[in-house]
Amino acid sequence: MEHEASPPDGPVATVARRVREVRKRRDLTAEQLAQRLQAVGLPWERGTVVKLEAGYRQNVGVAEVFALAVALDMSPLHLLVPLDDRPCQVTPNRVESANTVRAWVRGEEPLPGMDAHAYGTEVSVQDMRRQVLGRRGHLAERSEDEQSAANEAFAAQLEEMARRMRGQF
């Protein structure tokens, strides 16, 4: 008898699983994690950590995800998205591979079917610079002053381009 593949974890279940995995890997008790969370301003008790990990929490807020990531010394991305390429629930009716979701959350690629132009307009100048420089490579042959001047001119161009693009929507 064949079994159907189990549905992917939703976002809260993924966060809960990742918190449990990382907490154990860091050799922390639920109480110690709660203390770390309190130290960064999230008033969680041991029981709240246990409830999250056991699947009794229906929601986890953005501020809670950020605090958990700080307390566990990790990126929020790696709490939200599985580390492997298992299917990942993005919305109640949309599932994508974890690799696709990670690239989307990083701002590297839109999800399939998204308007790539619109997606590209909501990017910081610093991220635009990284994307373009990543494609052009590093210009190591320039002096530090030349590179600094080129970077400033490039940033101004990117800012103007971003301003124009945002004005189109």
N, C-alpha and C positions, 0 to 999 in steps of 0.2 A: 504494500500500500504506500503510495507516494504522499508526501506531505507538502502542502503549499508553503512557499517561503513566508516567513512571518513578516508582517508589515514593518516598515522602518520606524525607528524611534522618532517621536515628535521632538521638537526643540527642548522642552522641559526635561523629558526623559534622557535626552542626550547630555544636557548639562548635569543632571543627577548622576548619570553613569560616569561621566568624566570627572566630576568632583570626587566621587568614591574612589575611582582608579588613582587619581593623582594624590589624594589624601593618604591612601594606603602606601603608595610608592614613596611618599615623603615621610612615611612612618609617623603620621600624625593621628591622634585620636580625634573623635568628633568634638570633644571638649576643647582640645588644643586649637582646632580649626575655628571653633566658635570664639575663642579668646583672640585669635588673630583677626577675625572679622570685627569684633568689638574694638580692637585697637585701631582699625582703619575706619571706624565710624558706623558699622552696620551692627545693630543691636540684636544679633542672633545668639540664641542659647544652644546648648548641645542638642536639645530636642528638635530644634529647627533644622540643624544639619542632618540629623537622623531621618526626619520626615522627608527632606529633599531626597536623600539617597535612597530611601525606601519607596519613593514614588507617590508619596501622599500630598505633595505640593502640586497644585494645578497650574501655577504660574511662577515665573521667576522674573523679576523686574530687571531692567537694564542696569540700574544702579547696583543691584545685587550681583549680577554677572560681573560687573567691573570690580566690585569689592572681593568677590570670590577669586577672581584672577589675580588681584594684588596679593591677597592673603596666601595664595598658592604659588606665587612667583611665576606666573605664566601669562600668556596672551589670552585675552577673552576669546579670540578666534578659536583657540584650541579647547575651549569649554563648549562652544556653540556647535562645532562641527567635528565629527569623528576623525581620528587620525588616519584611518584606512580609507578605502574608497567605497565603503558600503553605501547603499541608498540612504539619502538624507531628506527628511521631510522639510520642505521650505515653507509651504502653506498647507492648510488642511487638505487641499486637493492637488498639490504639486510635489513631486519627488524628483530629485536630481542626484547624481553621484556626489559623494563628499568632496572629491577633487574639484568638480565644477562649482560647488557651493563655496569652497574655500577661495577660489579665484574670484568669485563674485563678491564675497565679503571683503577681500583685500582690495577691491576696486580695480582688479586687473582685467576682468572680462564680464560682460553682461551675461545673464542667464539666457539660454536659448529662447528665441522668440521675443526678447526685449528689443526696444528701439536703441540700437547701439549709439546713434548720434545723441539722443537725449541722455543716455547713460553717461556718455563722455563729457557732457556739459557740467556735471556736478562733481568736479574734481578740483582739489586744491592746487594752487600753483606749484607747491612743493612736490605733489604727486605727479603733476604733468612733467615737471623737470626730471624726476626720476625715470618716468616712462620714456621720455625723449632721449635723455642721456644714456639710458640703458640700451636703446636702439643704436645710438651713435657711437657708443663706447667712450672710454675715458680719453681725454686729450692730455696725456701726460707730458707731451713735448712743450707745452706752454709753461711760462714762468708763473709763479704764484699770483703776481699782480695782473698778468694777462688773463689768467684763468678767472680771477675774481671779477675783473671788468667784464669778461665775456659772460660770466654767470649772471651778473647784474643786468646786463643788456638782454640776455635770454629770459630772465625772470620778468622783465618789463614787457617783453613781447608776449610771453605766456599770459600774463595778467590781462593785457589788452585783448588777446584772443579769447580768454575765458569770459571777459566782460561782454564781448560781442556775441559769443555763443549763448550766454545766459539771456541776453536780450532777445533772442529768437524764440524763446519759449514763454 
